[in-house]
Amino acid sequence: MFDSKDIALDLRTPCAQVLPYRRSQGGAMSNVTARQCAARWGIGDAAARRILAPLKPIARDTETGAMLYDQAEADAAHNSRPGRGTRNDKTASPMPDEQFEQLVNDDSIPAEHRALWTLLRDGHARIVDALSLDVRDVDLDRREARISYPKKEHEPRSIPLTERTTDLLRQIKGDREDGPLITGAHDRPLSRETAARFARQAGADSIHAFRPRPHQLGTTPRFGAAKVAAREVRVGDTLYWDGREIPVSSVKSVTAPSGAVDVQINLGSDFPIFAAAEEPITIAERQEAE
């Protein structure tokens, strides 16, 4: 039987966003996904994945492919986390390219921090998404990392990996087949607080200085620009992205097992762009069809 607290939690859980809980023969809730945990705990999906990262998944959900965790272990991990801190690491100023290259190429800096920095700079990843990556989320041969639950639903579910990011991730992954991708001392998941503190010690204004742009898309050019959904981008367009104009040489739509559609633009180039199908993209110039 469930007590009133369990019933209240279930009533507050949006039925359209979570899957039914798996129950053992004794009736107790057993296996849950990160999204179910997030709904129960009242936090974001990415934050729930951070909490679940040290745990070993039991299996994958047959319908969505999401990892399943023992609920008792998940709740214990959630209850043992420290209290909320104060965010003081925000900045709007990207780090100069010369300083970034010097830090990333400094072999005296632990590879896990340099890998995180390149995910932010080269892959345009959010910090919480990068730190939430599991080893199984990364395909180093295809040079791609998959985000199961982006911080915002309209954002891309894939992170393109540059050659140097792939090399750094290969170093920190080693021969591991599962578990958190970016780890620190004692193979524990690298926390946001530790990453932010180390970034400041390395000379950055904050961890956000490693990002090439704010969380939103680049500022729209003053003249001759329009926004379209990523699925409407065409070869021959010129995109305005991260303050620069990017000619489009290839466009490919990819459907994930969950049904989400991603658009891969200029795949295989020095500046690939991964976007969700409905994500707004700024077109600086468009060649009209004849």
N, C-alpha and C positions, 0 to 999 in steps of 0.2 A: 504493500500500500504506500501511497505517497502522502506526505504531510502537506499542509497548506502552503508552505514555502515552495515546494516543488510545483504545485499546481499553479501558483502565481507566476512562477518563472515561465512555465509552458504557455500561459495565457498571454504573456508579453512577447513571446517569440513570434515574429512575423511568419505565418505559415507559407507564404509565397517565396520566402528567401531561404528557408532551410529544409533539409530532408528529414523524414521521420527518423526518430532515434531508434537505434538497434537495442533490443532488450534481450537479456539472457533468460534462461528458463525460469529463473527465480523471480523475474519481473523487474529487476533493477536495470536501470539504463547502463549500457556497456560501452558501445562504440559510438564515437561522435567525430564529426569533421571540424576543421578549424572554423568554418562559417557558423556551425551550430554553437560552438564554444563562444564565439564572438557575440552571438545573439543572447546567449545565457548570461554572459558576463557584462553585457552592455558596453562593449568596446569595439573598435574597428577590426576588420578581418586580418589586416596585416599585423596588428598588435597581438592578436590571438596566435598567429603563426609564430611570432617571436617567443611567446610563452611556451608554445608546444615544441619548439625547435629541439630542445634537449631530449625529448621523449622519442622512443622508437615506435613508429606507426605499426599497427596490427595488420592492416591490409589497405586496399583501396576500394572506394565505393564503386560498385559495379555499374552504376548509372552515370556518374559524373567523373570518375577517376580520381576524386579527391581522397587524400589520405585519411584513414580512420585511426583514432586513438582511443585507448581505454579511458572512459570518462572519469573514473576515480583518480587515475594518475594525472589527467588533465586538470581536474579541479584542485588537486594537491599542488600542482605547479603554479596555478593561478593564485592560490591562497598564500603561497610562500614568497611571492614577488614583493620587492620593496615598495614603499609608497611612492606617489607621484612626486617628481622633482620640479624644479623651475626651469623653463626653457630660457636660456640666455645665449644661444649659439646662432641666432638668425642673422643673416646679412643679405644684402642685395648686390654686393660687388663681387663678380667672379675674380678668381685669382689670375694674375697675368700669365700668359702662356710660358714665358721663360722660367718663372718660378715653379710652375706646375711640372714642366719637363725635368727640371733639376731634382725635384722631390721624387718623382716617379722613377727616375733612373738611378736613385741613390740606393745601392744594395745594402747599406747599413740600416735602412728603414725596414721593419718587418714586412714581409710580402703581403700579409693579410690587409694591412692598411693601404699599401699601394694598389692592391687589387680593388679595394673599395673605392679608392679615389678615381681609378680609371673607369669603374662602372658608373660613377656619377658623372664624370667629365665626358668620356667617349660614348657611353651607353645611354646617357641622359636619364639614368635611373633615379628614382626617389631614394632617399637614404633608408627609409623604413622598408621599402621593397627589396633593396640590395641586401640589407642585413637579414631579411627573412628567407633568403634563398636557401634551399636544401640542395645537397649534392645531386640528388636525382632531378632537380629542376634544370640542370645545365647540360647541354650537349656541346662538348668542346670540339668535336669533329665538325659539327655544323656551325659552330661559333654562334650559339644562341642560348639565352637563358629565358626560361618561361616563368611568368608571375601568375600564380593561380588566382590570387585575389588582389588586384591592384588597389591602391588607396582610393582611387576614384574609378567608378565602373567604366567610364568612357575612355579611360587611358589605355595605351597598348598593353597587351599581355605578354609581349616578348621584348627582350633587351638584346640588341645586336652586340656581339663581342668583337672588338678589334683584335689584331694579332697580339699586341702586348697584353691586353686584358686576358686573352686566352692563355698566354704563357704564365701569367701570374696566378690565374685560377688553377692551372695545372699544378703549380708548385704547392699551393695551399691544400689542394684536394688530395694529393698523394694517391694512395691506393684505396682510399675510402669509397664505399659504395652507397652510403647513406649518411644521414646526420646533417647538421648545419654546415653550410658551405664555408662561411667566413667565421673562423674560430680564433680565440685569443689564448690566454694562459690556461693550462690544464685542459685544452681542447673544449673549453666552454664557448658558447656562442658569443661573438663580439657584440657588446652592448653599445647602444647609441651613445651613452654617457662616456664610455671608454674611447670610442671613436672620436667624439667631439673633443675630449680632453687631449688626446694624442695629436689631433689636427692642429690645435692651438700651440702645443709644444713644438710642432714642426714648423711653426711660423705663419700658419694661416690665421686669418681673422676669425674664422669659424669653419666648421665642417661644411657649411653651405658654400663656402668660397670655392670648393672644388667643382660645384655644378656650373655648367656653361651658361645657364640661363635661369630665370625664376621658374616656379612650377608651371606657370602658364606658357602658352606659345609666345614666340617673339612678337614684339610690338608691330602692329600693322604699318606698312609704309604709308607715307602721307598721300601719295598719288597712285592711281592705277591699280589698286589692290582689291581683292574680293575674297571672301571665305567660302569654301565648299567643304562638304564631307570628304574624308579621305578616300572613300570608295569612288568619288567622282573625279579624282585626280587622273590626268591623262599624260601619256608620253608626249613630250614636247612642251608641257607646262614648265613654268619657272616658279618655284616655291620660295616664299620668304620664311626662313627658318633660322632661329638663333642669330638674327641680325644679319644674315647673309642670303644671297640669292642662289638657289640650288636648281639647276636644270634637271628635269626628270627624264631619265633614259629608259627606265623600266618600272612597271607597276604589276604587282601580283597579289591576289586575294587568297588568304589561307583560312580555312575553317577548322577550328579546334574541336576536339571530341565533345566539349560542352556546348558547342553550337555558336560560340563567339567567333566573329570574323575579324581578322587582322589584315591590314594592308601593308605589304612590303614594297617600299619605294627605293629604287637604285640599289637593290640587293647585290652584294658582291663588290660594290664600289668602296671608295675610301670614306664615304659619308652616307651609309644606308639609313633609311628612316623607317621605323616600325610604328604604325598607328592603328588604333581601333577604327573600324569601318565608319563610324559616325563621328569620329573626332574632327573638329573644324581645322582645316588647313588653309593657310593664307596663300593665295595665288597672286604673285607679283606680275605675271604676264602669261597670257594664254593665246596659243595659236588657234584661231577659229577654224573649224573644219570647213573644207571647201564644198 
